[in-house]
Amino acid sequence: MTSKSTNKVSPLPTADAQQQNLLMFCKASADQLRLDILKVLSHDSYGVLELCSIFDTKQSGMSHHLKILANAGLVKTRREGNTIFYRRANRSSNNQLNELQQALHHTIDQQATSAELQQKVDAVQQERAASSQLFFTENADLFREQQEQIAAYELYGHNTIDLISRSINTHNNGIALEVGPGEGAFLAELSPRFQQVYALDNAQQMLDKAAHFSEQSALSNIEFIHGDTKHAQVQALNADCVVINMVLHHTPSPADIFYDMSKALKTGGQLFVTDLCSHDQSWARESCGDVWLGFEPEDLTQWAADAGFKTGENIYLAQRNGFRVQIRQFIKI
C-alpha cells in the first residue's frame, strides 16, 4: 500500500525580510576579522577557544563575531559533547542570497593567508593530532578492544571489501593505499587484489602491529610508511584505490584528508571511507581517542566534492549499541 504526501512549499520571504537578510549579510561581511574567520572555517570546524587562539582574541569578542556571522547565515554550529564547533555555512540553491554568498566564499578563498595566521591554524591542528597520536601510542595493545566498543571490524570489513571488489577490477596490477591500517586485518583483503599495497600510519606502534600481522600472514607486497597523508611519497602514489576505515574521526582535519587523497589518487581512482555517523556518545573521546563524534553523511559528501570527487555507492549499517556506520565510495574526477 502506498500513500501520497503533499510537499509543502515554504512561502517566499517578504520584501522587508529580504532586505533585513541582506543588511545582516552585508554587516557580517563588512569586518576584516569576520572575513578571516570565514576563511579559516572554509575547510574545517573550530571551537570558540580554538578560534580565540588562532586570532588572539578574547572569548567574549569571538563569541560576538560568531553570533553576527550565525545570524547572517554565514556560519553554522555543531555540538560535539560539551563543545560547540563552528563551520562555514552554505545556503540552499533557491535562497535569495545564495549567489552572493557563493561569490563571497570564492573571493575569500582567493585571498592569501598570512604566514602568521597559517602558523596559528597549524598549531591548533598539531595539538589535535598530538592528542590523538599520543592516545594510540599509549594504547596500541588495546586497539581491538577499544574499536569493538564502537564498531567491530567484523561489522564493516566484508561490506567494504565487497564494495571495492564490485567497483575496481585491477587484475592484481593496481596500487592501493590504506590510511590507518590498525592491526592490519584489512591489508589481508587488499594484498591479493592489488599488485602493490601501501600502509600509512602516524603512530609507529600501530604501524609495527600491522607489519607484524602482515609478516605472520605472508603478505609480501605491502610497504609501510610512517607519517601522515601529506607525506611526499603518499601524494606521489598515483593510486587506484585508497581505503580509510574508522580513521577519519581520529584526524584533526577530516576535510584536509580528502584533499590529500585527491593528490594520491589517479584520475578515476576511488576513495573508500568507512566511519561513524554523527552521534552524541562523548565518552568515545576519552575511551577511544576520538577527535570527532562521527560525521553527517552530507559533510563527507561536501568535503569530497570540494576536493574533486563525485559520490558513488553508499552503505549504512545500524548496530545494537546505537552507533551507525557509513561506508562511502568517492571517485576522483
FENVENSUL-V737102 format. One record per helix or strand of 3 or more residues. SS is the DSSP state (hx for helix, st for strand). FROM is the first residue (numbers start at 1). LEN is the number of residues. If there is no record, write none. Layout:
SS FROM LEN
SS FROM LEN
This chain:
hx 15 15
hx 32 9
hx 48 8
hx 59 13
st 75 6
st 83 6
hx 98 13
hx 115 24
hx 140 11
hx 153 15
st 175 5
hx 187 5
st 196 6
hx 204 13
st 222 5
hx 232 4
st 239 7
hx 248 3
hx 254 11
st 265 13
hx 283 6
hx 297 10
st 309 10
st 324 9
